[in-house]
Amino acid sequence: MKVHVIGAGNVGGNIIRALAHANHTVTIGVRNPDKVSDLLTETGATVSQSAEGVDVVISTIPSAAAQDLLPTLGLAGKVVIDASNPLGWEGGPVHNPPEGFTSGAARLQALLPDAYVIKAFNTFGAEHSLITASAERPLDHLFAGDNAEAKATVSKLLSSLNMRPIDLGPLRNAATLEHLAVAWIHLAMPAGWGRGIQLAVLGG
Ligand SMILES: NC(=O)c1ccc[n+]([C@@H]2O[C@H](COP(=O)([O-])OP(=O)(O)OC[C@H]3O[C@@H](n4cnc5c(N)ncnc54)[C@H](OP(=O)(O)O)[C@@H]3O)[C@@H](O)[C@H]2O)c1
């Protein structure tokens, strides 16, 4: 697939590496291209400020920044994955969604009415995207969104990254995924389990 990743920090960088590992064609949208020159060499990705012609856009910039930037990018008709978590920190993570919305993703969808917003890549540590690429066991990857076709595309993309896509239903459940991020971060950090932990769905 052709995938445009916005942001190349901890989350974006690891997703870009995993996408390259799976032979996807990757473009990167960053405000400071000099910062990603090593990543471009490593992955074969290219910098682009446009998402024209891509199958999927993955936004890995902070929630508030995504709400400012994405409406300027002409994303009508695009599948837009939101990996951000609108969080504060009070001795541990606290969910802090935009006023009037239950989740950052819901606010993003309101700002991008003609795009198909999917919440994904937000319930595990950034490094897991890359670790999973060569792991024996696929990563359970919960996602949520309203459009069936967009979800089918995202499922296919996640499967190609050695992830098991688990559909958590409509985009209103993005709030649940952002709360699960609180759970992951709390366990990994304040509770001391470490960043190696993963949330999994067992049985069934
Ligand atoms: N870290 C994790 O393990 C993890 C896991 C799941 C979800 N998340 C969520 O994912 C988001 C990103 O986390 P991260 O750890 O990847 O952060 P990060 O390492 O600080 O990277 C943030 C990226 O966003 C860009 N950015 C920041 N503000 C921007 C703006 N106003 N306009 C355009 N680009 C901007 C940065 O560009 P510059 O380099 O130019 O500053 C950088 O590429 C957060 O919402 C976080 O809660 C994080």
The ligand as an ORCA input file, in Angstrom:
! r2SCAN-3c Opt
* xyz 0 1
  N       5.445      7.271     22.708
  C       4.591      6.246     22.761
  O       4.956      5.121     23.183
  C       3.184      6.409     22.254
  C       2.392      5.280     21.998
  C       1.109      5.417     21.486
  C       0.613      6.694     21.234
  N       1.384      7.800     21.524
  C       0.824      9.137     21.203
  O       1.316      9.490     19.903
  C       1.564     10.898     19.837
  C       3.029     11.129     19.468
  O       3.863     10.568     20.462
  P       5.444     10.412     20.226
  O       5.941      9.719     21.436
  O       5.713      9.847     18.898
  O       5.919     11.934     20.261
  P       7.303     12.518     19.730
  O       8.359     11.491     19.746
  O       7.505     13.786     20.484
  O       6.999     12.860     18.181
  C       6.034     13.806     17.845
  C       6.080     14.076     16.364
  O       5.057     15.057     16.082
  C       5.655     16.194     15.475
  N       4.950     17.375     15.925
  C       4.794     17.793     17.205
  N       4.063     18.920     17.234
  C       3.775     19.223     15.936
  C       3.063     20.275     15.309
  N       2.483     21.268     16.031
  N       2.977     20.289     13.950
  C       3.554     19.298     13.210
  N       4.248     18.267     13.757
  C       4.342     18.236     15.099
  C       7.114     16.170     15.911
  O       7.858     16.929     15.011
  P       9.260     17.631     15.447
  O      10.267     16.511     15.500
  O       9.481     18.612     14.369
  O       9.015     18.231     16.806
  C       7.394     14.671     15.857
  O       7.612     14.247     14.521
  C       1.165     11.451     21.213
  O      -0.173     11.893     21.156
  C       1.268     10.248     22.134
  O       0.399     10.352     23.244
  C       2.652      7.683     22.004
*
